[in-house]
C-alpha cells in the first residue's frame, strides 16, 4: 500500500508540474513529497525526474512509470464502473433464508415476477427453521416469523401470517367435522415435533386452551405434513401462506375457523440498513406481496 501511495504522489507531481503544486493538491509539505519521490527512485534504481529550479522533466524511466500510472487509473475507473453496475442493477445473486413453511409457495409468488423481469438475477434460498448467522453465511435477507429478539440486525415489517387447522374433505367425511375444541383430541393429528407436541387454541371466550394431542405423524417441518393432510391422514396445523391455493380449490378445508390462532408478525431482516439495489428490489417485492396478504387477512 505504501508503494501505491508513492506512485500516486509521483502522478500528482507530473500533473502539477512542480513539487510545490503537488504538495498543495495533496495536503502535504513539499519536503514530504520530495522524500516519497526519492524513495520511489531508490526502490526502482532509476531516476524518474530531471529536477531544475524552474521545472521537472520526465526521464525515459519516468515516462514508463507515468504511462503505468495512467493505465492503473483507467483500471480503477473501470472497476468503479463495474461496481456501480453491481450496486445498481438486478444482476448476480441474492441470498435469502426463510422458515420451511415460508420458503415455498410464498416466496415463489412474491419473487417470481422479479425473476421473470430480470434474467440476470439469481436467488439462493436456504429453507431452515433454525436462525442462521447472516454475516457469517453472507445472507442478504432473512424472513422471521413472530417476536424478534433484540439484535443489531435491521428489521423491516412485511405483514402478518398465521397458522390454520386444515384437513382434506375426504378425511373430514370419514371422521367427521369437529365443531368444538373438545372434539379435537379424538382426531388423527399431523404435527411438527415441538416440545410436547402441544397445541393452544382460543375457546369461545377467547381464552387460550392448551390441548394435549397424540400425533399420528410427527415431522420436523410442515411441508411433508401438508402432503399427509392432502392424502387424508389427519388434521395439520399449516401456514396459511402455504395452503392458500389448497383452501381456495377445495383440496383442504379449514377446521374450526372460529378458533384461529393469533396472527404473527412477519419481518425481513438484513445485516445492515443500507443494502444494494437488487436487495432493495427483493425487499420491495416481499413487502408488496405480504402487505397484500395481510390486507386479505384483515378482511376475513
C-alpha positions in Angstrom: 0.0 0.0 0.0 2.9 2.4 0.7 4.2 1.7 -2.8 0.9 2.6 -4.3 0.9 5.8 -2.4 4.3 6.7 -3.8 3.1 6.1 -7.3 0.0 8.3 -6.6 2.3 11.1 -5.4 4.5 10.7 -8.4 1.4 11.1 -10.7 0.4 14.2 -8.8 3.8 15.7 -9.3 3.7 15.1 -13.0 0.2 16.6 -13.3 1.1 19.7 -11.2 4.5 20.2 -12.8 6.2 21.0 -9.5 6.7 19.5 -6.1 5.1 22.5 -4.5 2.0 22.3 -6.7 1.7 18.5 -5.9 2.1 19.2 -2.2 -0.6 21.7 -2.2 -3.0 19.4 -4.1 -2.2 16.5 -1.8 -2.2 18.5 1.5 1.4 17.6 2.2 4.6 19.5 2.6 7.0 19.9 -0.4 9.7 18.1 1.5 7.4 15.1 2.2 6.5 14.9 -1.5 10.2 15.1 -2.5 11.1 12.4 0.1 8.4 10.0 -1.4 9.7 10.6 -4.9 13.3 9.9 -3.8 12.2 6.7 -2.1 10.4 5.5 -5.2 13.5 6.2 -7.3 15.7 4.4 -4.8 13.3 1.4 -4.8 13.3 1.2 -8.6 17.0 2.0 -9.0 16.2 4.6 -11.7 15.9 8.4 -11.9 12.3 9.4 -12.8 12.5 13.2 -12.8 15.1 15.7 -14.0 14.9 18.4 -11.4 15.7 22.1 -12.0 14.8 25.3 -10.2 12.0 26.1 -12.6 10.6 22.8 -13.9 10.5 19.0 -13.7 11.0 16.8 -16.7 10.3 13.1 -17.1 13.3 10.8 -17.7 12.7 7.8 -20.0 12.1 5.6 -16.9 9.7 8.3 -15.6 7.7 8.2 -18.8 7.3 4.5 -18.4 6.1 4.9 -14.8 3.7 7.8 -15.8 2.1 5.6 -18.5 1.7 2.8 -15.9 0.0 5.3 -13.5 -2.4 6.3 -16.3 -3.2 2.6 -17.1 -3.8 2.0 -13.4 -6.2 4.9 -13.2 -8.1 3.5 -16.2 -8.3 0.1 -14.5 -9.6 1.7 -11.3 -12.2 3.7 -13.2 -13.4 0.6 -14.9 -13.5 -1.3 -11.6 -15.6 1.5 -10.0 -17.9 1.4 -13.1 -18.4 -2.3 -12.7 -19.0 -2.0 -9.0 -21.7 0.7 -9.8 -23.4 -1.7 -12.1 -23.4 -4.4 -9.5 -24.8 -2.0 -6.9 -27.4 -0.5 -9.2 -28.5 -3.4 -11.4 -30.5 -6.6 -10.7 -27.7 -8.9 -11.6 -26.0 -11.5 -9.5 -27.3 -13.4 -6.5 -29.4 -12.6 -3.5 -29.1 -15.0 -0.6 -32.4 -15.5 1.3 -33.1 -17.7 4.3 -36.7 -18.4 5.4 -38.6 -20.9 7.6 -39.5 -24.0 5.7 -43.2 -23.1 5.7 -42.4 -19.7 4.1 -39.8 -20.8 1.6 -42.0 -22.5 -0.9 -45.2 -21.0 -2.3 -45.0 -17.6 -0.5 -41.5 -16.8 -1.8 -42.3 -18.2 -5.3 -45.4 -16.0 -5.5 -43.6 -12.9 -4.2 -40.4 -13.1 -6.2 -41.3 -14.9 -9.5 -42.3 -11.6 -11.2 -38.9 -10.1 -10.3 -37.1 -13.2 -11.7 -39.2 -13.0 -14.9 -38.3 -9.4 -15.4 -34.6 -9.6 -14.7 -32.9 -12.7 -16.2 -29.6 -11.7 -14.6 -30.9 -12.1 -11.1 -30.3 -15.3 -9.2 -31.8 -16.3 -5.8 -30.1 -18.6 -3.3 -32.8 -19.8 -0.9 -32.0 -21.5 2.3 -35.1 -23.1 3.8 -34.4 -23.7 7.5 -36.4 -23.2 10.7 -33.1 -22.6 12.6 -31.9 -19.0 12.7 -28.8 -18.6 10.5 -25.8 -16.3 11.1 -26.4 -13.7 8.4 -23.0 -12.2 8.5 -21.1 -15.4 8.5 -23.1 -17.0 5.8 -23.4 -13.8 3.6 -27.2 -13.9 3.8 -28.8 -10.8 2.3 -32.4 -11.3 3.7 -33.9 -13.4 6.4 -37.6 -13.9 6.9 -38.5 -14.2 10.6 -42.0 -15.0 12.0 -43.1 -13.9 15.4 -41.5 -11.8 18.1 -38.0 -10.6 17.3 -35.1 -10.9 19.7 -33.1 -7.8 20.3 -30.1 -7.6 17.9 -28.0 -5.3 15.8 -29.8 -6.6 12.7 -32.2 -4.4 10.8 -35.9 -5.5 10.7 -38.5 -4.4 8.1 -42.1 -5.4 8.8 -43.6 -7.2 5.8 -47.0 -8.0 7.2 -48.7 -10.9 9.1 -49.1 -14.6 8.8 -50.9 -17.3 10.7 -51.3 -21.0 11.1 -54.6 -22.7 10.3 -56.0 -26.1 11.2 -56.5 -28.0 7.9 -57.8 -31.4 6.7 -58.9 -32.9 3.5 -62.6 -33.2 2.7 -62.1 -37.0 2.4 -60.7 -37.1 6.0 -63.5 -35.0 7.4 -66.1 -37.0 5.6 -64.7 -40.1 7.1 -64.0 -38.9 10.7 -66.5 -36.0 11.0 -66.0 -32.3 11.1 -65.1 -31.0 14.6 -67.4 -28.3 16.0 -65.9 -27.9 19.5 -62.4 -27.8 20.8 -63.1 -30.9 23.0 -63.6 -33.0 19.9 -60.1 -32.4 18.5 -58.5 -34.9 20.9 -60.3 -37.8 19.2 -58.9 -36.9 15.8 -55.7 -38.0 14.0 -53.0 -35.3 14.1 -50.2 -34.3 11.8 -47.8 -32.2 13.8 -44.3 -30.7 13.9 -42.0 -32.0 16.7 -42.4 -29.1 19.1 -41.8 -30.0 22.7 -44.7 -32.0 24.0 -46.5 -31.8 20.6 -49.0 -29.5 22.2 -51.4 -27.0 20.7 -53.1 -24.0 22.2 -56.3 -22.5 20.7 -58.7 -19.8 21.9 -62.0 -21.0 23.3 -65.4 -19.3 22.7 -64.4 -16.6 25.1 -61.0 -16.1 23.5 -59.2 -17.7 26.4 -56.2 -19.9 25.3 -56.8 -23.6 25.9 -53.9 -26.0 25.7 -54.7 -29.3 24.1 -52.7 -32.5 24.5 -52.6 -34.4 21.2 -51.1 -37.7 20.2 -49.9 -37.2 16.6 -50.1 -40.0 14.0 -47.4 -38.3 12.1 -44.6 -36.2 13.6 -42.2 -34.2 11.4 -39.5 -31.6 11.8 -41.1 -29.3 9.2 -44.6 -28.5 7.8 -44.2 -29.3 4.1 -44.5 -33.2 4.5 -47.4 -32.6 6.9 -49.3 -30.8 4.1 -48.8 -33.8 1.8 -50.2 -36.1 4.5 -53.1 -33.8 5.1 -53.8 -33.8 1.3 -53.7 -37.6 1.4 -56.5 -37.6 4.1 -54.4 -38.8 7.0 -55.5 -36.2 9.6 -55.6 -32.6 10.8 -52.5 -30.5 10.4 -51.5 -27.0 11.6 -50.2 -25.3 8.5 -49.1 -21.8 7.4 -51.9 -20.1 5.6 -49.4 -18.7 3.0 -48.5 -22.3 2.1 -52.1 -23.7 1.8 -54.0 -20.7 0.4 -54.4 -22.3 -3.0 -55.4 -25.7 -1.4 -58.1 -24.0 0.5 -59.3 -21.9 -2.5 -59.5 -25.0 -4.7 -61.1 -27.3 -2.1 -58.2 -29.7 -1.7 -58.1 -28.8 2.0 -60.7 -27.4 4.4 -60.2 -25.2 7.4 -61.1 -26.8 10.7 -62.7 -24.7 13.5 -62.2 -21.3 11.8 -63.8 -19.6 14.8 -60.9 -20.8 16.9 -58.0 -19.5 14.9 -54.6 -18.8 16.4 -53.5 -15.2 16.6 -51.7 -13.7 13.6 -47.9 -13.4 13.9 -45.7 -10.6 12.6 -43.5 -11.3 9.6 -40.3 -9.4 9.2 -37.5 -9.2 6.7 -34.1 -9.0 8.4 -30.9 -7.6 6.8 -27.4 -7.3 8.3 -27.3 -3.6 7.5 -29.7 -0.7 6.8 -28.0 0.3 3.6 -28.4 -2.5 1.1 -27.7 -2.9 -2.7 -30.3 -2.0 -5.3 -31.1 -5.7 -6.1 -31.7 -6.4 -2.4 -33.9 -3.3 -2.1 -36.0 -4.6 -5.0 -36.3 -8.0 -3.4 -37.4 -6.4 -0.2 -39.9 -4.2 -2.1 -41.4 -7.3 -3.8 -41.7 -9.1 -0.4 -43.4 -6.1 1.2 -45.8 -5.7 -1.7 -46.8 -9.4 -1.6 -47.1 -9.9 2.1 -48.6 -6.5 2.6 -51.4 -7.5 0.2 -51.8 -10.8 2.0 -52.1 -9.0 5.4 -54.9 -6.9 3.9 -56.7 -10.0 2.9 -56.3 -11.4 6.4 -57.8 -8.3 7.9 -60.9 -8.6 5.7 -61.6 -12.2 6.7 
